[in-house]
Amino acid sequence: MKRLRAWAGALKRDVVVLWLAARDPRVGNGAKLLAALFAAYALSPIDLIPDFIPVLGLLDDLLLVPAGIWLALRLIDPALIAELRERAEAEDRPASPLGAAMVVLAWFAALIGLAWTFVWRA
């Protein structure tokens, strides 16, 4: 249980690291974009797949977010990550209204797609 708590704490810290990396001029554009997307999603108060949906609701939290954080961190220089981790320890966890807006837009696009498929094309 201690290892799980330590992993969750490191994951929370690394979300803040990605949030900082997305604003750092020393990070490449591809890594910056990926860092911004996953930080915004992880910090969003709304999940893309709500947790009440069986299995899928928890898979995004257990697989998608950690995999995205891992990938984004792999694209950033390790020395810069170490520096950003030190800064992240002192930072408060930010909120992401942009992430919430992205999730709402994704759900809206899915609803429009379903309506187009089943109502307007029928």
C-alpha positions, -999 to 999 in steps of 0.1 A, spaced: 0 0 0 29 24 7 43 18 -28 9 26 -43 7 58 -23 42 68 -33 34 61 -70 2 82 -68 22 111 -51 49 109 -78 21 109 -105 5 140 -90 39 157 -88 47 148 -125 14 163 -136 26 196 -121 60 190 -138 41 187 -172 22 218 -164 55 237 -158 71 220 -189 43 232 -211 53 268 -202 90 264 -203 108 277 -234 135 250 -232 110 223 -240 105 213 -277 72 221 -294 61 184 -296 69 177 -260 53 210 -250 21 201 -268 19 166 -253 27 179 -219 0 206 -221 -26 181 -233 -20 156 -206 -15 182 -178 -48 199 -189 -66 165 -189 -52 153 -156 -59 186 -139 -94 189 -154 -122 185 -129 -142 165 -156 -132 131 -169 -134 122 -205 -150 89 -195 -169 94 -163 -159 70 -134 -195 57 -131 -192 39 -164 -181 3 -155 -144 -6 -163 -139 22 -189 -144 50 -164 -115 38 -143 -93 27 -172 -86 63 -183 -74 71 -148 -54 40 -144 -39 36 -179 -44 66 -201 -32 94 -178 -1 75 -165 9 64 -200 5 100 -213 25 114 -185 52 88 -190 54 95 -227 55 133 -223 83 130 -197 103 108 -221 103 136 -246 118 161 -222 155 163 -212 161 144 -179 181 173 -164 152 197 -171 128 172 -156 149 171 -124 148 209 -122 111 210 -129 104 183 -102 122 205 -77 99 235 -87 68 212 -87 74 203 -50 70 240 -41 40 246 -64 4 241 -55 -16 218 -78 -31 240 -104 -66 237 -119 -73 234 -156 -104 251 -169 -89 245 -204 -89 207 -197 -125 208 -186 -134 228 -217 -116 202 -239 -136 173 -223 -169 192 -227 -161 199 -263 -152 162 -269 -185 151 -254 -204 177 -275 -186 165 -307 -195 129 -298 -232 139 -293 -233 157 -326 -217 127 -343 -243 104 -328 -271 127 -338 -258 130 -373 -255 92 -376 -289 82 -362 -312 112 -367 -302 134 -396 -290 106 -419 -320 84 -413 
